[in-house]
């Protein structure tokens, strides 16, 4: 009898899911620049007066940046805007077969293009750079090469030391990346999704669907579940040469934290990070655990640096209920104090 109730509830859940339509990109924005597959967007302010230092968000090139604006009641973007921050974001788009020769240099070059556009629009010499996940790694590289253009640096769930345990490092270090790129051209989004699932196969598969059945009567839960599922499986391919480069030089050789990574002939020396730096880390992060970020603070030269740690996971930093109330007011206050 109990088994029958479970099956009945599961069937009802499936029917409810079919009937629900969900949206993402919750907050209005304007596209102000586009170059190939890359674009720069500007979120429309929600308050009359904004702080003078603009914020440029750089998300990872593996997933889509609307995770920061996924749910109306837990939108990081909305929180930033409502507190007077002027918010811009880079969207890396969907690489095609013709983009397979793009490298990390192309991504960092576009960050520089975006920083220039934002600074000119706001009549400022420097901006606040906010990087998330591998977007944080890119932001760190950019700030090291161009410290004079970055007023504040925010790193959210950002891997820097790629020898850290509890991550997908074992998978990446054992990967024959040349065979993958030579065979596929670009690294398919589905291929990378499967790699992330290997980090916690039970929790990220069976666990979440068991919870879905338990909470199926809550329509808001179902909408948020579907938004998350849409984001998880909305995974762009990664350009082949970018994939080859970051797997070999970051994960397998761990060059970045050693100050041995080079880009366009320039060495990325993390000791040049001298601006105020905030690192947001998650205790249960299976992509960028605390051990992958903390060593950075032994290398950078900034005297204004702080780590904010929260009991959540890699994605929970953005959409979890606890961080939504405890984390972002602290982050926002830190940025506001340094944006006058």
N, C-alpha and C positions, 0 to 999 in steps of 0.2 A: 504493500500500500504506500509506504514511504517512497519507494522507488518510482511509483507511478506519479506521485505528486511532483517529484523532481523533474520527470520528463514533461509533465503537463506544464510546469512553470517554465521550462526551457523552451517549449513550443510557443508559449505566450510571449516570451521575451523576443524570440525571432520575429514574430508577427509585429510586435511593437517597433522593433528596430527597422523593419521594412517600411513602416508608415511615418518614420521620423526623418525630416530633412534638416540638415545642420549647415551652419555657415562658419567660416573662419575669416581671418583678417577683419576683426571686429571694429577697428577704429578708422575713420576716414583719413585718406592721405592723398598727396599729389605726387606723380612721377615727375621729377625735375631734371633727370638726365638718364640717358640710355646709351650704352656702348656695347654692341654685340649682344651677348646674353645677359650682361650685367646691367643693373639699373639702380639709381639712387632715388629713394622716396623720402618725402617730408610729411610727417604727421601734422594734421591741422590742430593748432592749439585749442585747448579746452578752457583756458583762463585768459583774462584780458592782458595780463602782463607776464612776460616770460623772463627767465634769468638770462643775463647777457652771454654766458658761455654755452654754446650749443653742444648737444650730445650726438655722436655718430655711433650707431650700433652696427657691429660687424658679427654676423652669425657664421656658423660653420658652413662649408660648401657641401656637406653631406646630406643634411636635412633642410627643411624649409624654415625661414625665420618667423613665420606667423605663430610659432609656439609661444612667443612673447606676447601674442595678442589673440590667444586661442578662445578664451571664454570671457564673456562680458563681465562676470563678477571677479575674475582672477587675472585680468589683463595687466601685465607689467607695463606695457605701453601706456595704458590709461592712467596708471598710478603716476608714472613719470610726468605725463602731461598735466594731470590735475594738480601737481605740485609745482607747476611753473617751468618745467624743463622744456627746452626747444629740441624736439627729437627728430633725427634723421636715421635712415637705415639703408644698408646695402642689401640688395637681393641678387644672389649669384645666379639665379635662373636655372635653366635645364640644358646642360651641355649636350650637343649632338655629336655624331661621328666626326664631323668636320672640326670639332674643337679638341680632338684627342691630343694635339701637340701643345695645348696650353699648359703652362707651368705655374709654380708658386709665384714666380716673378710677375706673371700677369695679374694675379690676385692682389699682390702687394702694390703693384703699379696702379690698379684701380682704386685701392684705398687712398693712395696719394691724390688721385684725381678727385675723389669724393671729398677728402679733407679740404682741398683747395676750393672746391665749389661751395662747400658749407661755410668756410671761413670768409670767403668773398661776400656771400649773401648776408652774413651776420656782421660783416665789417670787424672781424676779429683775427688776430694773428694765430691764436691757438684754440683748440677744441678739446672737449672731453671725449676720449675714445673708449667705448664699452664693447669688449669682445666676449663672446660666449662660445665655450667649447673650443674647437679648432679655429673658430673665428677669433678667440682670445689669443691663440698661438700666433695667428697672423697679425693681430693688433700689437702683440708684444714685439714681434719682429719689426713691424713698421715703426713703433715708438723708439726702438733701439737705433734704427737707421735715421730717424728724423725727430729726435727729442725736442727740437726747437718748435715743432708744430703741435705738440701734445701737451695740454695744460694738466689734465688728469687722466689716469689710466685705470679702468675698471676691468677686472678679469673674472669672468663668471664661469665656474666649472671648467677651468682651462688646464689641459695637460702641458707640462713643460719638461719634466723628468720622465722620459718614456721607459725607464727601467723599473718604475714603480710597480708593486704587485697589485693584485685584485683588479686588473683591467683586461682589455683585449690584447695586452702586450704579447702574451704567449702565442696567440693566433698570428699576430702581425709579424713577430720575430721569426716564426717558422714558415712564413709564406714565401713561396717563390714568385715574387712580384713580377719579374721579367716574363715568366710564362703566362701569367694572368693578362698582362698588358699586351703582349705579343699575340695572344690568342683572341682577346676580346676587344682590343682597341681602348675603349673606356671601361672603367670598373662599374658594372651595373649596380644600381641602387639596391636591387634585391639581394645581390651578393653581399653587400655591406650590411644590410639588415640582418641577414642570417648570422653574420659574424657577431653583431651586437647581441643577438638572442643567445648565442653560446655563452655569453658572460653570466647569464642567469636564466637558463632555459625553463626551469620550473616556474619561477616567479613571473617571468615575462610572457609565458604562454598559458599554462593550466591555471595558474594562480589568478590571473586577471579575469579569466572567463568564469571561474567559480564565483568570484566576487560579483560578476555581472548578473548571474542568476539570482544571487541573494538580494541585489538591489534593483531588480528589474521593475518594481512597482514605482520607482522614483523616476519621473520623466526627465527631470534636470540631470540626474545621474546618467541616464541613457544618452542624452544629448552630449554631455561632456565626454562620455565614453566613445561615442562615435566621432567627435571632433578629434580626440586623441588617436583613434584608429586611422582616421583620414591622414593625420600628420605623420604617423609612423610609416605608413605605406606610400606616402607622397615623397619618395626618395629619389632625387636626381642622380644620374650617373656622375661619376667623377672623371674628368679628363685623364686619359691614360698616363700622360707624362707627369701630371700633378700627383696621381696615385703612386707612380713609381718613385717619385722624388720624396714624398713625405713618408712613405712606408720605409724606404731604405735609409734616409738620412735622419729622420726623427725616431721612428720606432726601433729600427734594427741597429743603427749606429749611435743613437742618442746624442747627436752632435749639438743640439740647441743649448742644453744646460751646460755643456762643456765650452761654450763660446767658440765652437769650431764650425758652425753652420755658415755657409756663404750663400749669398743671393746676388746675382748679377755682378759677381766679382768682389762684392763687399762682405766682410766678415760681420756677422751679427753678434756684437759684443753686448751682452745683457747688462754689463756694468754701466752702460750709457743711459740706462733707465734711471733718470734723476728726478722725475716728476712725482707728485703724490700718486700712490698706487694702492688700490684696494683689490684684494682677492676674495671672492666669494666661493667657499668650498662647501661640499655636501658630504656628511659623514658616510653615507651609504652609496656614494657615487661609484658605479661600476665601470664608468668610462674615464673619468678623471678623479680618482680618489685623492684625499688630502695629501698622500705621499707623492703625488705627481705634481702638486702645485707648491707646497711649502718650501722645497729646496730653492725655489726662485728667490726667496727673500734673503737668502744667504749670499746671493750674487749681485743683485741690483744695488745701486749706490744711493737710491732715494732714502732720505731721512724721515719722510712722511709716508709710512707704509703700515698697512693693517690687514689682518686676515679676519674675516667674519665667517664663522663656522655654524652650520645648521644641520639638525638631525633630519635629513631627507635624502633623496636620491638626485641623480643627474637632471632629470626633468622636473622633479618635484620642486626644485629651486624656483621654477617659473610658474608651475600650475598647481602645486600642492597647497592645501588649505592652511597648514601651519606657517610655511614661509610667506604666504601671501599677507599674513597679518603681522608676523614677527620680523621677517627679513627686510622687506622693501622699505619700510619707514626708516630703518637704520641706514640702508644704502643711499636712499634719497637725501637724507640729512647730510651724509658725508659728502655727496656730490654738491649739494646746494652750498655748503660752507666753503667750498673751493671754486665756486662758479661766479662769485661776485666780481 
